[in-house]
């Protein structure tokens, strides 16, 4: 039995073609690292883009503290083009 909750991840338009044209994907995850791993497992075409670098937003906050940041079933999660400061 899988104890990881199902979360919805919204994809920026540049990634949708790599995920069968879907605007959002559901994966089982407890943290940001599991979200990314789940996305690659469900849609292997996303792997290169994720490895090249993406930004993850959880509940309106860009996650900078690492892959262990928790996510909840009701979290609003967005996978976006990497945001760079300057």
C-alpha positions as a printed Julia matrix, in Angstrom:
86×3 Matrix{Float64}:
  0.0    0.0     0.0
  1.31   3.42   -0.96
  1.38   5.9     1.92
  2.26   8.88   -0.3
 -0.68  11.22   -1.01
 -1.8   12.05   -4.52
 -0.87  15.62   -5.48
 -1.58  17.64   -8.62
  1.3   19.37  -10.39
  0.53  22.13  -12.9
  2.99  22.33  -15.8
  4.2   25.47  -17.56
  3.36  25.48  -21.25
  6.87  24.53  -22.39
  6.64  21.19  -20.53
  3.16  20.16  -21.62
  4.32  18.63  -24.9
  6.59  16.33  -22.86
  3.63  15.19  -20.75
  1.2   14.18  -23.5
 -0.08  17.76  -23.76
 -1.44  17.74  -20.22
 -1.71  20.97  -18.23
 -1.49  19.08  -14.95
 -0.29  15.67  -13.8
 -1.09  13.74  -10.64
  1.71  11.98   -8.78
  2.12  10.4    -5.35
  4.52  12.46   -3.25
  5.23  13.75    0.24
  7.9   16.26   -0.75
  9.31  18.17   -3.72
 11.89  15.49   -4.5
  9.18  12.84   -4.73
  7.13  15.18   -6.94
 10.01  15.47   -9.41
 10.73  11.72   -9.31
  7.04  10.94   -9.8
  6.83  13.26  -12.79
  9.79  11.56  -14.47
  8.36   8.1   -13.72
  4.97   9.04  -15.18
  6.35  11.03  -18.11
  9.98  10.1   -18.93
 10.13  12.87  -21.53
 10.24  15.38  -18.67
 13.53  14.04  -17.32
 15.9   16.2   -19.4
 13.99  19.4   -18.62
 13.85  18.61  -14.9
 17.55  17.71  -14.78
 18.41  20.94  -16.66
 16.68  22.87  -13.89
 13.15  23.91  -13.06
 11.51  25.99  -10.37
  8.88  24.45   -8.15
  6.23  26.61   -6.52
  4.22  25.25   -3.6
  1.3   27.33   -2.41
  2.65  30.45   -4.08
  6.2   30.15   -2.74
  9.21  29.24   -4.89
 10.97  26.39   -3.1
 14.63  27.16   -2.54
 15.18  25.05    0.57
 15.62  21.76   -1.26
 13.89  18.58   -2.23
 12.64  17.68    1.25
 10.09  20.55    1.32
  6.77  18.91    2.21
  3.73  18.91   -0.08
  0.15  18.11    0.88
 -2.76  16.72   -1.16
 -4.3   20.2    -1.25
 -1.04  22.01   -2.08
 -1.04  24.15   -5.21
  2.1   22.96   -7.03
  3.51  24.48  -10.21
  6.52  23.29  -12.21
  7.95  26.26  -14.08
 10.91  27.37  -16.09
 13.76  28.07  -13.69
 13.52  31.57  -12.26
 16.9   33.25  -12.0
 17.76  36.25   -9.94
 19.99  38.97  -11.25
